Amino acid sequence: MDRHTAGGRIDQFRLYLLAERGRSPHTAESYASDLRQWLQFCDCLLYTSDAADD
């Protein structure tokens, strides 16, 4: 999954939390922020791993 697709899924998840689960906007944004940070961490791991393979 590319970063653009993952970002879209995170936004969909945030909207789901708001509309379907009735979570507060702050909670939904906090979850989305955590997921974006995790995605960035995973990107760093992949970049580091790719660089080590060279």
Secondary structure, DSSP 8 states (H G I E B T S, - for coil): --HHHHHHHHHHHHHHHHHTS---HHHHHHHHHHHHHHHHHHHHHHHHHHHHH-
